[in-house]
Amino acid sequence: GKFSVEVPVGVDAQAKLLWKNQGLLQRLERAPNERALEKLGAYSTEVHPQNAHLVASRYQDSADINGAQGDGRSVYLGTFRGGLYGAYEAQLKGCGPTPLAWKGHAFHEDGWVSFQRTLWETSIADELHRLGFEAPEVLAIYRTGSRTVDNTERSWPAATALRLSSTHFRLGHLRRFSHGKKAQATFLGLLQHVGRTTLSPEFSATAVHDRVALVERFARNLGLDIGKCDALNIHCFHPTLGNVRVDGHLLDFSTVRFFRHYV
């Protein structure tokens, strides 16, 4: 029932920076240098000794058929200054399994992401950004010392991706943690965090007009994103509560398919 879990991580000596997003680095006010960027991508839940802890969050909005679900192969790294609203949140995807891994799901259970799947998600995010979506962007791609099987049912080298977004928190978070006195504190804390990173640094979760402003932004953003999907004939994306950000933008585009644009 916890909102998030602490995940022990170590530094993978076999990790290597393969690619970095120069355009996104230029947009950051506080861009990591080469050494810091290499270190950020080297965290792994499978490496011992595990001398640091990062956070994985629980967000699945459906029933826990296979146990607690959420960031099963991702950990939260914190924030960088920059972006439209002043901050980007950073997440490392494909760093090994966390306690929230989706048991019984072959492409989630081991916590890894194949190298070609990482390239696919990176190129999709780049194209969506070009088309005007405020989608998560990949800052860097790293080699790991692991292999994984993806939907091709073949074994591939695994890669990790450092993803940046105005927020990685999802509508599913709020639905799950909006009931009970103890949950209310978590709910308000999350609302405060999201409001300050996507709306204004002065946002207050206890101020009614600020909450109304966040709801209005949510409705507008979701409408715009779904409208763009329709206009650009983008299929195979289903905005469930787990794939909609608290500010209304769509979060996980890894399954989209682009067909002929008819705008």
Backbone as numpy.savetxt, mean C-alpha at the origin, in Angstrom:
# Nx Ny Nz CAx CAy CAz Cx Cy Cz
-7.98 -9.57 16.85 -8.77 -8.34 16.85 -7.95 -7.08 16.85
-6.64 -7.17 16.81 -5.79 -5.97 16.83 -5.78 -5.30 15.46
-5.67 -3.96 15.49 -5.63 -3.18 14.25 -4.35 -3.47 13.47
-3.24 -3.63 14.17 -1.97 -3.88 13.49 -1.13 -4.83 14.32
-0.13 -5.41 13.68 0.79 -6.30 14.38 2.21 -5.84 14.12
3.06 -5.97 15.14 4.48 -5.68 14.95 5.14 -6.90 14.33
5.94 -6.65 13.30 6.57 -7.74 12.56 8.08 -7.63 12.70
8.74 -8.65 13.24 10.21 -8.60 13.32 10.82 -8.76 11.93
11.80 -7.92 11.63 12.47 -7.96 10.33 13.99 -7.92 10.52
14.68 -8.46 9.54 16.14 -8.38 9.49 16.55 -7.81 8.15
17.85 -7.62 7.96 18.37 -7.07 6.71 18.87 -8.21 5.83
18.32 -8.31 4.64 18.68 -9.35 3.69 19.96 -8.94 2.97
21.04 -9.67 3.21 22.33 -9.33 2.60 22.31 -9.53 1.09
21.36 -10.32 0.60 21.28 -10.58 -0.84 20.43 -9.54 -1.58
19.77 -8.66 -0.83 18.94 -7.64 -1.46 19.81 -6.65 -2.22
19.31 -6.20 -3.37 20.07 -5.26 -4.19 19.10 -4.33 -4.90
19.41 -3.04 -4.88 18.60 -2.05 -5.57 18.76 -2.24 -7.08
17.64 -2.50 -7.78 17.68 -2.73 -9.22 17.24 -1.51 -10.03
16.28 -0.75 -9.50 15.70 0.37 -10.25 15.14 1.38 -9.29
15.25 2.66 -9.64 14.63 3.71 -8.82 13.89 4.68 -9.72
12.83 5.23 -9.20 11.95 6.13 -9.94 12.47 7.56 -9.82
13.24 7.98 -10.81 13.89 9.29 -10.73 12.89 10.43 -10.67
11.77 10.32 -11.42 10.76 11.37 -11.40 10.13 11.53 -10.03
9.83 10.41 -9.37 9.24 10.48 -8.04 10.25 10.98 -7.01
11.51 10.58 -7.16 12.56 11.08 -6.26 12.67 12.60 -6.33
12.53 13.13 -7.54 12.62 14.58 -7.71 11.45 15.31 -7.08
10.29 14.63 -6.99 9.12 15.26 -6.39 9.12 15.20 -4.87
9.99 14.39 -4.29 10.06 14.29 -2.84 10.86 15.46 -2.27
10.37 16.04 -1.21 11.12 17.11 -0.55 12.28 16.53 0.26
12.09 15.33 0.74 13.13 14.67 1.54 13.38 13.29 0.95
14.08 13.27 -0.17 14.34 12.01 -0.86 15.48 11.25 -0.17
15.34 9.94 0.01 16.43 9.16 0.61 17.64 9.10 -0.32
18.85 9.15 0.26 20.04 8.99 -0.59 20.19 7.52 -0.97
21.18 7.23 -1.79 21.34 5.87 -2.33 21.48 4.83 -1.23
22.27 5.14 -0.22 22.49 4.18 0.85 21.22 3.93 1.65
20.50 5.02 1.95 19.25 4.89 2.70 18.20 4.13 1.89
18.18 4.38 0.58 17.23 3.70 -0.29 17.52 2.20 -0.34
18.79 1.84 -0.38 19.18 0.42 -0.37 18.77 -0.25 0.94
18.94 0.45 2.04 18.60 -0.12 3.35 17.10 -0.32 3.49
16.31 0.63 3.00 14.85 0.53 3.10 14.32 -0.71 2.40
14.94 -1.08 1.29 14.46 -2.22 0.52 15.04 -3.55 0.94
15.89 -3.57 1.95 16.56 -4.81 2.34 15.86 -5.51 3.50
14.81 -4.90 4.06 14.11 -5.53 5.17 13.38 -6.79 4.72
13.50 -7.83 5.52 12.82 -9.09 5.22 12.35 -9.74 6.51
11.15 -10.35 6.47 10.64 -11.05 7.64 11.25 -12.44 7.79
12.02 -12.87 6.79 12.57 -14.22 6.78 14.04 -14.28 7.18
14.63 -13.12 7.44 16.06 -13.04 7.75 16.28 -13.05 9.26
17.27 -13.80 9.71 17.67 -13.82 11.13 19.13 -13.40 11.22
19.54 -12.62 12.23 18.69 -12.16 13.34 17.73 -11.05 12.91
16.58 -11.01 13.56 15.57 -9.99 13.30 15.68 -8.92 14.38
16.40 -7.85 14.06 16.74 -6.85 15.08 15.96 -5.55 14.95
14.86 -5.57 14.20 14.00 -4.39 14.08 12.55 -4.85 13.98
11.64 -3.92 14.21 10.22 -4.23 14.11 9.52 -3.19 13.24
8.68 -3.66 12.32 7.85 -2.79 11.50 6.40 -3.23 11.68
5.49 -2.49 11.08 4.06 -2.73 11.33 3.35 -3.24 10.07
2.50 -4.24 10.25 1.57 -4.68 9.21 0.16 -4.43 9.74
-0.73 -3.93 8.90 -2.08 -3.56 9.36 -3.13 -4.53 8.84
-4.17 -4.69 9.64 -5.28 -5.57 9.31 -6.38 -4.75 8.67
-6.82 -5.13 7.47 -7.81 -4.30 6.79 -8.90 -5.09 6.09
-8.79 -6.40 5.99 -9.75 -7.16 5.19 -11.17 -6.88 5.68
-12.07 -6.53 4.75 -13.40 -6.11 5.15 -14.41 -7.26 5.13
-14.01 -8.44 4.66 -14.91 -9.57 4.65 -14.65 -10.44 5.88
-15.45 -11.50 6.02 -15.29 -12.39 7.17 -13.93 -13.07 7.13
-13.38 -13.34 8.32 -12.06 -13.96 8.41 -12.17 -15.47 8.19
-12.41 -15.86 6.96 -12.58 -17.27 6.64 -11.28 -18.04 6.87
-10.18 -17.41 6.52 -8.87 -18.05 6.64 -8.01 -17.38 7.70
-8.63 -16.85 8.74 -7.87 -16.18 9.79 -7.74 -14.70 9.50
-7.04 -13.98 10.38 -6.86 -12.54 10.22 -6.16 -12.24 8.90
-6.64 -11.22 8.19 -6.07 -10.87 6.90 -5.72 -9.39 6.87
-4.82 -9.04 5.97 -4.38 -7.66 5.84 -3.07 -7.61 5.09
-2.11 -6.85 5.62 -0.81 -6.71 4.97 0.00 -7.99 5.16
-0.34 -9.01 4.40 0.29 -10.31 4.56 1.68 -10.41 3.98
2.01 -9.49 3.05 3.35 -9.48 2.46 3.90 -8.06 2.36
3.38 -7.19 3.22 3.81 -5.79 3.21 4.04 -5.29 4.63
4.97 -4.36 4.78 5.19 -3.69 6.05 5.22 -2.18 5.81
4.87 -1.44 6.85 4.76 0.02 6.79 6.09 0.63 7.20
6.60 1.57 6.40 7.92 2.16 6.65 7.88 3.58 7.21
6.70 4.21 7.23 6.65 5.60 7.70 6.34 6.56 6.57
6.79 7.79 6.68 6.44 8.83 5.71 7.66 9.56 5.17
7.49 10.12 3.96 8.45 11.04 3.36 7.73 12.35 3.11
8.44 13.46 3.24 7.85 14.76 2.90 7.77 14.91 1.39
6.66 15.53 0.97 6.48 15.76 -0.46 5.05 15.45 -0.86
4.77 15.49 -2.16 3.44 15.14 -2.64 2.48 16.31 -2.57
1.29 16.08 -3.08 0.28 17.13 -3.19 -0.14 17.68 -1.84
-0.20 16.81 -0.81 -0.69 17.22 0.50 0.40 17.29 1.56
1.65 17.13 1.14 2.75 17.34 2.07 3.46 16.09 2.55
2.87 14.89 2.31 3.51 13.67 2.80 3.12 12.47 1.94
4.05 11.55 1.83 3.80 10.24 1.23 4.02 9.19 2.31
3.15 8.18 2.35 3.39 7.03 3.20 4.13 5.97 2.40
5.07 5.29 3.05 5.89 4.29 2.38 5.55 2.89 2.87
5.51 1.96 1.95 5.20 0.57 2.26 6.12 -0.32 1.43
6.63 -1.38 2.06 7.50 -2.32 1.36 6.69 -3.58 1.06
6.50 -3.87 -0.22 5.68 -5.02 -0.62 6.55 -6.16 -1.14
6.32 -7.37 -0.61 7.06 -8.54 -1.05 8.26 -8.82 -0.18
8.14 -8.53 1.13 9.28 -8.66 2.04 9.21 -9.94 2.87
8.37 -10.90 2.45 8.19 -12.12 3.22 6.88 -12.11 3.98
6.48 -13.24 4.56 5.17 -13.34 5.20 5.10 -12.61 6.52
3.92 -12.07 6.82 3.61 -11.50 8.13 2.50 -12.35 8.75
2.18 -12.13 10.03 1.08 -12.90 10.64 -0.26 -12.70 9.95
-0.37 -11.69 9.07 -1.62 -11.41 8.38 -1.64 -12.00 6.97
-0.70 -12.88 6.65 -0.68 -13.52 5.34 -1.97 -14.29 5.10
-2.40 -14.30 3.87 -3.67 -14.94 3.50 -3.46 -16.44 3.37
-3.76 -17.17 4.40 -3.55 -18.61 4.41 -4.44 -19.28 3.35
-3.83 -20.21 2.61 -4.57 -20.91 1.58 -4.59 -20.19 0.25
-4.02 -18.98 0.19 -3.90 -18.24 -1.06 -2.46 -18.35 -1.55
-2.25 -19.10 -2.62 -0.90 -19.46 -3.06 -0.02 -18.24 -3.31
-0.61 -17.12 -3.77 0.20 -15.97 -4.16 0.36 -14.96 -3.02
-0.15 -15.31 -1.83 0.00 -14.43 -0.68 0.69 -15.13 0.49
0.52 -16.42 0.57 0.90 -17.14 1.77 2.39 -17.04 2.09
3.25 -17.06 1.04 4.69 -17.04 1.31 5.24 -15.63 1.48
4.42 -14.61 1.22 4.83 -13.23 1.44 5.70 -12.63 0.35
5.94 -13.37 -0.72 6.82 -12.87 -1.78 5.99 -12.45 -3.00
6.61 -11.66 -3.87 6.01 -11.27 -5.15 7.04 -11.54 -6.24
6.61 -12.19 -7.32 7.56 -12.52 -8.39 8.09 -11.24 -9.03
9.28 -11.35 -9.60 9.92 -10.17 -10.21 9.06 -9.60 -11.33
8.53 -10.47 -12.21 7.74 -9.94 -13.33 6.42 -9.36 -12.86
5.86 -9.90 -11.76 4.64 -9.32 -11.21 4.92 -7.93 -10.64
6.07 -7.76 -10.02 6.47 -6.45 -9.51 6.62 -5.45 -10.65
7.22 -5.88 -11.76 7.35 -4.99 -12.93 5.98 -4.62 -13.48
5.07 -5.60 -13.50 3.72 -5.35 -13.99 3.03 -4.29 -13.13
3.09 -4.45 -11.82 2.43 -3.50 -10.93 3.06 -2.11 -11.03
4.38 -2.07 -11.19 5.09 -0.79 -11.31 4.67 -0.07 -12.59
4.59 -0.78 -13.69 4.23 -0.15 -14.97 2.77 0.29 -14.98
1.89 -0.51 -14.34 0.48 -0.13 -14.24 0.34 1.15 -13.41
1.05 1.21 -12.27 1.00 2.39 -11.42 1.51 3.62 -12.17
2.57 3.44 -12.95 3.15 4.55 -13.71 2.16 5.06 -14.76
1.49 4.13 -15.44 0.52 4.52 -16.47 -0.69 5.22 -15.84
-1.16 4.70 -14.71 -2.30 5.32 -14.04 -1.94 6.73 -13.56
-0.73 6.90 -13.06 -0.29 8.24 -12.65 -0.28 9.18 -13.86
0.18 8.69 -14.99 0.20 9.51 -16.22 -1.20 9.91 -16.64
-2.18 9.02 -16.39 -3.56 9.27 -16.79 -4.32 10.12 -15.77
-3.67 10.51 -14.68 -4.29 11.42 -13.72 -4.88 10.78 -12.49
-4.66 9.47 -12.29 -5.10 8.83 -11.05 -4.09 9.13 -9.94
-4.58 9.33 -8.72 -3.66 9.44 -7.60 -3.45 8.04 -7.03
-2.77 7.22 -7.81 -2.52 5.83 -7.43 -1.18 5.72 -6.72
-0.98 4.66 -5.92 0.35 4.44 -5.34 1.39 4.35 -6.45
2.58 4.88 -6.20 3.68 4.79 -7.16 4.82 3.99 -6.54
5.57 3.32 -7.39 6.72 2.55 -6.91 7.96 3.42 -6.97
8.62 3.58 -5.83 9.83 4.39 -5.76 11.06 3.59 -6.15
11.07 2.29 -5.82 12.24 1.47 -6.12 11.86 0.00 -6.16
12.66 -0.78 -6.92 12.50 -2.23 -7.01 13.81 -2.87 -6.57
13.70 -3.97 -5.82 14.88 -4.63 -5.27 14.88 -6.12 -5.59
16.07 -6.65 -5.78 16.24 -8.09 -5.86 16.22 -8.65 -4.44
15.72 -9.88 -4.29 15.79 -10.56 -3.00 16.56 -11.86 -3.18
16.74 -12.57 -2.09 17.41 -13.87 -2.18 16.42 -15.01 -2.26
15.16 -14.72 -2.60 14.12 -15.75 -2.57 13.52 -15.97 -3.95
12.74 -17.04 -4.03 11.97 -17.35 -5.23 10.52 -17.60 -4.83
9.61 -17.44 -5.79 8.20 -17.66 -5.50 7.49 -18.16 -6.73
6.32 -18.72 -6.54 5.48 -19.18 -7.65 4.32 -18.21 -7.77
4.04 -17.74 -9.00 2.92 -16.83 -9.19 1.85 -17.49 -10.05
0.97 -16.68 -10.66 -0.15 -17.26 -11.39 0.25 -17.96 -12.68
1.53 -17.93 -13.04 2.00 -18.73 -14.18 2.30 -20.15 -13.75
2.22 -20.39 -12.42 2.52 -21.69 -11.83 3.96 -22.13 -12.11
4.84 -21.15 -12.27 6.26 -21.41 -12.43 7.03 -20.68 -11.33
8.22 -21.16 -11.05 9.06 -20.54 -10.03 9.85 -19.38 -10.64
9.82 -18.23 -9.95 10.51 -17.03 -10.43 11.30 -16.39 -9.29
12.32 -15.58 -9.63 12.96 -14.77 -8.59 11.94 -13.81 -7.99
12.03 -13.60 -6.69 11.12 -12.66 -6.02 11.76 -11.28 -5.95
10.92 -10.25 -5.98 11.40 -8.87 -5.87 10.56 -8.14 -4.83
11.10 -7.08 -4.28 10.32 -6.22 -3.39 10.15 -4.86 -4.05
9.07 -4.19 -3.69 8.79 -2.86 -4.24 8.53 -1.90 -3.10
9.16 -0.73 -3.17 8.93 0.34 -2.20 7.84 1.24 -2.78
6.63 1.19 -2.19 5.48 1.90 -2.74 5.17 3.14 -1.91
4.87 4.24 -2.60 4.51 5.49 -1.94 3.11 5.90 -2.33
2.35 6.42 -1.35 0.99 6.86 -1.58 0.65 7.92 -0.53
-0.34 8.78 -0.82 -0.77 9.76 0.18 -1.25 9.06 1.44
-1.87 7.90 1.27 -2.19 7.03 2.41 -2.35 5.61 1.91
-1.93 4.65 2.74 -2.14 3.24 2.43 -3.30 2.67 3.24
-3.97 3.52 4.04 -5.05 3.03 4.88 -6.36 2.97 4.09
-7.11 1.93 4.34 -8.25 1.56 3.51 -9.56 1.72 4.26
-10.64 1.81 3.50 -11.96 1.93 4.09 -12.26 0.73 4.99
-11.73 -0.42 4.64 -11.92 -1.60 5.46 -11.40 -1.44 6.88
-10.37 -0.60 7.06 -9.87 -0.31 8.41 -10.97 0.31 9.26
-11.66 1.31 8.70 -12.64 2.05 9.48 -13.85 1.18 9.80
-14.25 0.34 8.88 -15.41 -0.50 9.13 -15.11 -1.47 10.27
-13.91 -2.02 10.26 -13.58 -3.02 11.28 -13.39 -2.38 12.65
-12.86 -1.17 12.68 -12.48 -0.59 13.98 -13.33 0.61 14.35
-14.63 0.55 14.05 -15.51 1.68 14.39 -16.44 1.35 15.55
-16.32 0.16 16.14 -17.24 -0.24 17.21 -16.47 -0.57 18.49
-17.09 -0.25 19.63 -16.49 -0.52 20.92 -15.63 0.64 21.38
-15.56 0.85 22.70 -14.84 2.01 23.24 -13.35 1.98 22.90
-12.73 0.82 23.04 -11.31 0.72 22.75 -11.04 0.93 21.26
-11.93 0.39 20.43 -11.77 0.55 18.99 -11.97 1.99 18.56
-12.85 2.72 19.28 -13.12 4.11 18.91 -11.86 4.96 18.95
-11.00 4.71 19.92 -9.75 5.48 20.02 -8.87 5.20 18.81
-8.80 3.93 18.40 -8.03 3.58 17.21 -8.65 4.21 15.97
-9.98 4.17 15.91 -10.72 4.75 14.79 -10.40 6.24 14.64
-10.50 6.98 15.75 -10.24 8.43 15.71 -8.78 8.71 15.39
-7.87 7.88 15.93 -6.45 8.06 15.64 -6.14 7.87 14.16
-6.76 6.85 13.57 -6.56 6.59 12.14 -7.15 7.72 11.31
-8.36 8.18 11.69 -9.01 9.27 10.97 -8.16 10.53 11.03
-7.59 10.81 12.20 -6.73 11.97 12.38 -5.51 11.88 11.47
-4.89 10.70 11.44 -3.70 10.50 10.62 -4.01 10.69 9.14
-5.07 10.06 8.67 -5.43 10.16 7.25 -5.81 11.58 6.88
-6.59 12.25 7.75 -7.00 13.62 7.48 -5.81 14.57 7.36
-4.79 14.34 8.19 -3.62 15.23 8.17 -2.69 14.96 6.99
-2.69 13.73 6.48 -1.82 13.44 5.34 -2.50 13.68 3.99
-3.85 13.72 3.97 -4.53 13.87 2.69 -5.36 15.14 2.56
-5.62 15.82 3.70 -6.48 17.00 3.65 -5.75 18.25 4.12
-5.28 18.24 5.37 -4.60 19.40 5.94 -3.85 18.99 7.19
-2.64 19.54 7.42 -1.91 19.23 8.66 -2.66 19.65 9.92
-3.64 20.56 9.77 -4.42 21.04 10.92 -5.70 20.23 11.14
-5.91 19.18 10.36 -7.14 18.39 10.47 -7.32 17.87 11.89
-8.57 17.93 12.39 -8.89 17.41 13.71 -10.04 16.40 13.58
-9.81 15.18 14.03 -10.82 14.12 13.91 -12.01 14.38 14.81
-11.87 15.27 15.78 -12.99 15.56 16.69 -13.80 16.78 16.24
-13.34 17.46 15.19 -14.07 18.62 14.68 -15.04 18.17 13.59
-16.32 18.47 13.80 -17.35 17.99 12.87 -17.10 18.50 11.45
-16.77 19.78 11.30 -16.60 20.32 9.95 -15.41 19.69 9.24
-14.38 19.27 9.99 -13.24 18.59 9.37 -13.64 17.19 8.90
-14.46 16.51 9.70 -14.92 15.18 9.30 -15.82 15.28 8.07
-16.66 16.29 8.03 -17.52 16.50 6.86 -16.67 16.76 5.62
-15.62 17.57 5.78 -14.73 17.86 4.65 -14.06 16.59 4.14
-13.68 15.68 5.06 -13.05 14.42 4.65 -14.05 13.53 3.93
-15.29 13.48 4.42 -16.34 12.69 3.76 -16.61 13.23 2.36
-16.68 14.55 2.22 -16.92 15.15 0.91 -15.77 14.85 -0.05
-14.54 14.92 0.46 -13.39 14.58 -0.38 -13.44 13.11 -0.79
-13.81 12.25 0.17 -13.92 10.82 -0.13 -14.89 10.58 -1.28
-16.10 11.17 -1.18 -17.12 10.96 -2.20 -16.65 11.49 -3.56
-16.03 12.66 -3.57 -15.56 13.25 -4.82 -14.45 12.42 -5.45
-13.48 12.01 -4.63 -12.36 11.23 -5.16 -12.81 9.88 -5.72
-13.69 9.20 -4.98 -14.16 7.89 -5.43 -14.95 8.04 -6.73
-15.80 9.07 -6.81 -16.56 9.30 -8.03 -15.67 9.58 -9.22
-14.63 10.41 -9.00 -13.71 10.73 -10.09 -12.94 9.49 -10.56
-12.46 8.69 -9.60 -11.68 7.50 -9.98 -12.54 6.48 -10.73
-13.75 6.23 -10.25 -14.62 5.28 -10.93 -15.02 5.82 -12.29
-15.27 7.14 -12.37 -15.58 7.75 -13.66 -14.45 7.60 -14.66
-13.21 7.78 -14.19 -12.05 7.60 -15.09 -11.94 6.16 -15.55
-12.18 5.21 -14.63 -12.13 3.79 -15.00 -13.12 3.50 -16.12
-14.34 4.04 -15.99 -15.36 3.83 -17.02 -14.95 4.49 -18.33
-14.50 5.76 -18.24 -14.17 6.51 -19.45 -13.00 5.89 -20.21
-12.03 5.34 -19.47 -10.84 4.77 -20.10 -11.00 3.28 -20.38
-12.19 2.75 -20.11 -12.47 1.34 -20.37 -11.48 0.44 -19.64
-11.28 0.71 -18.36 -10.40 -0.11 -17.52 -11.26 -1.16 -16.83
-10.93 -2.41 -17.03 -11.74 -3.51 -16.52 -10.98 -4.33 -15.48
-11.68 -5.27 -14.90 -11.11 -6.25 -13.95 -10.64 -5.61 -12.66
-11.16 -4.43 -12.32 -10.84 -3.84 -11.02 -12.13 -3.68 -10.24
-12.16 -4.19 -9.03 -13.37 -4.14 -8.24 -13.08 -3.36 -6.95
-13.61 -2.14 -6.81 -13.31 -1.32 -5.63 -14.05 -1.79 -4.38
-13.59 -2.88 -3.78 -14.16 -3.33 -2.51 -13.70 -2.39 -1.40
-14.26 -2.57 -0.21 -13.85 -1.73 0.92 -12.36 -1.89 1.21
-11.79 -3.05 0.88 -10.37 -3.27 1.11 -9.48 -2.60 0.08
-10.06 -2.14 -1.05 -9.26 -1.53 -2.10 -9.61 -0.07 -2.34
-10.31 0.54 -1.40 -10.60 1.98 -1.47 -9.93 2.65 -0.28
-9.14 3.69 -0.55 -8.49 4.41 0.53 -9.48 5.25 1.32
-9.11 5.63 2.52 -9.99 6.41 3.38 -10.25 7.80 2.77
-9.39 8.27 1.87 -9.64 9.55 1.21 -10.42 9.37 -0.09
-10.84 8.14 -0.40 -11.71 7.90 -1.56 -11.01 7.41 -2.80
-9.70 7.54 -2.89 -8.99 7.05 -4.08 -8.85 5.54 -4.05
-8.79 4.95 -5.24 -8.58 3.51 -5.34 -7.13 3.20 -5.02
-6.90 2.08 -4.33 -5.57 1.82 -3.78 -4.79 0.76 -4.53
-5.38 -0.38 -4.78 -4.61 -1.50 -5.32 -5.07 -1.79 -6.75
-4.25 -1.38 -7.71 -4.59 -1.54 -9.11 -3.90 -2.75 -9.74
-3.42 -3.67 -8.94 -2.60 -4.75 -9.50 -3.36 -5.67 -10.44
-4.71 -5.64 -10.40 -5.47 -6.55 -11.24 -6.12 -5.88 -12.44
-5.85 -4.59 -12.67 -6.56 -3.91 -13.76 -6.06 -4.37 -15.12
-6.94 -4.26 -16.11 -6.60 -4.50 -17.51 -7.04 -3.27 -18.30
-6.15 -2.78 -19.14 -6.50 -1.67 -20.02 -6.98 -2.24 -21.36
-8.14 -1.78 -21.81 -8.62 -2.12 -23.14 -8.53 -0.85 -23.99
-9.05 -0.90 -25.18 -8.97 0.27 -26.07 -9.65 1.47 -25.41
-8.95 2.59 -25.38 -9.53 3.80 -24.83 -10.56 4.34 -25.83
-11.75 4.68 -25.34 -12.76 5.19 -26.25 -13.16 6.62 -25.91
-12.30 7.32 -25.15 -12.64 8.70 -24.81 -12.46 9.58 -26.04
